[in-house]
């Protein structure tokens, strides 16, 4: 097997994307490849544990940690979906794009062995994508989630829609898809196209065209979890990466007893989730169950009140906890859900934003759990937990999803795609102009 050189350009925007994306890097390192990871300082320890070489973002978005004061924008204060979308696009995609591009070009120049065989980017690192494009280096985009771009048959991403049924459902999708396209293009294209012009690239017609210029869009999930749709030929379901985050590797113990164990895991980044965690704990207190609540690094476990039957900790290795648990209560992050299903566990989901409503729609569609509002009262949360524990159909559906996820995770498709670096670029994007550096 040839030793390939990979440059990963990763962002820490979603928290839960870090473990699977660095899991991809680790697998390549273990196969003997040379891997450099451009990443935020908040990811430095995790990059080191992957075995890859860490290189920090100098000019792109770079946070030291996930604390609220270092958030690029205060998403938990934005109640309007359009305002939230515009802020996300501006702060995570457009504003850092020129810096990401500069850092990728600097990484190319600094590598004594020359350019990498392949650049691998996070979804939000549009600037890294266009830099690779300008320098004629092939790039793949990691999508550690369901397919987020417009595609025939796929509900619009964001609102948490189930697949359209009947004329009204298709009209709903048509309206929301057009609205979403206008909002994304309006917020993203002026800044992105200015950065592309500085690198000698033609303008994009739509924001998604930047991602579609990739050789591959690698979906770190299973088609069995996502909704069926006509995806581009460059989009490939390669199975989930089920690694735990590096900071969760610590000892743990469940509350004593033999009652069913419920694992509670909300976002690892700040989404103003403390009040929701407290309501979940209050719900667990009213049930004949034991609870293990993992707060993540941004919520102080000591700030939450819990009975003796519920243990609240900052972190615990989910890979070790899930085989002992009977149910997962979560915000609906993709990583937590696929690990729960891989362990055969159903879920109760309280989406907080981002992609979580869309994940919840897929879970309920497949019958592997139930979804509630993040503001649900303890009594309603307790009723949902009791219902999912008592109704074996949710566990059976979770088991079916888990079997498909584990099969795809072990299939080898992920590494096969990444190691096939001689495969010509599969792109439906615009033709490239001669590459040049910005003046």
Beta strands, then each sheet from edge to edge (+ up, - down):
strand 1: 5-9
strand 2: 34-39
strand 3: 53-56
strand 4: 118-121
strand 5: 139-143
strand 6: 216-219
strand 7: 235-237
strand 8: 261-265
strand 9: 290-294
strand 10: 310-313
strand 11: 327-330
strand 12: 346-350
strand 13: 369-372
sheet 1: 3+ 2+ 1+ 4+ 5+ 6+ 7+
sheet 2: 10+ 9+ 8+ 11+ 12+ 13+
end
